[in-house]
Amino acid sequence: MPVLPAFGPDPVFLAATKALHQSLSSIGQLTEPMRRFNAFIATTGRHHRLVETAGWLPHYTTPFDRLDDAEDAGEVSLLLEAHYSD
């Protein structure tokens, strides 16, 4: 009777997949600062567009942290008017 080969994962394949997984995890850690920077740039760009569309100029005194929930230029204009009036 012929002997069938043992079935199971190849140790070389397992080692290669483990190495690949570790490499991809390292790449993810290396790219995390760039992902956060890109998110910051996108948010800042959105805030500046809203402020400019509302007829205001972005300034270091602009309360950008309060613009996250703003939906449109009208809302931003009212928010900025109240901020600078206070």
N, C-alpha and C positions, 0 to 999 in steps of 0.2 A: 504494500500500500504506500503511495507517495506521501511524503511529508509536506504539508502545506506551510507556507511562510507565516510567521506570526504577524498578526494584524495589530496595528497600533501606531501612534504617532512616531515619526522618525525623530530620533534625538537631535539630529542636525537641524531639522526643520523647527523643532521646538526652541532650540538655542537661537536660531536666526530670528524667529518671531519675537522672542524675548528681547533680543538686542534691538530690533526695530521698534518695539514698543517703548523701550527706554530712550531711544533716540528721539522719537516723536514727542515723548513727554518733556525731554530737555528743550526741544524746539519750542514747544508751547510755553515753557517758562521764560525762554529768551524773548519771545515775541509779545508777552503780556504787557511790558511797558509801552510798546508801540501801539498795541490795541487801545490802551488807556489814553495815550496821546491822541490817537485818531478820534476817539469818542469826544475828547475835550475840544478838539478843533471843530468837529461837527456841531457840537452844542454851541460853541462860541460863535460860529458862523450863523447858525439859526438865530441866536439872540441878536446879533448885529443886524441881520436882515430885517427882523421884526422892528427893531428900534428905528432903523432908517426908513422903513415903509411907513411907520407911524409919524414920520416927519421930524424925528429927533436925530441928533448925532450921538453915536456911542462915545462915552466919556468914562474916565476912571471912577466917577461918582455914580454912574448908572447902576442901579440895583439889579445886576444880571441874575443874581441868585433867585430873584422873585419872578423871573420871566419863564421859568421852566414849564409852568402850567398855562402860560398865555397861549391863546388860540389864534388871535388875529391882531392886526395893527391897531384897531380901535381900542381893544382891551389894553394893549401896551401903552397907547397914548394916555388913556385915563390913569393907568398905574403910574406912569412917569409924571404926569401932571400933579397927582396927589403926592407923590414922593418929594418933588421939588417944591411944592407949596408948603409942605410940612417943614 
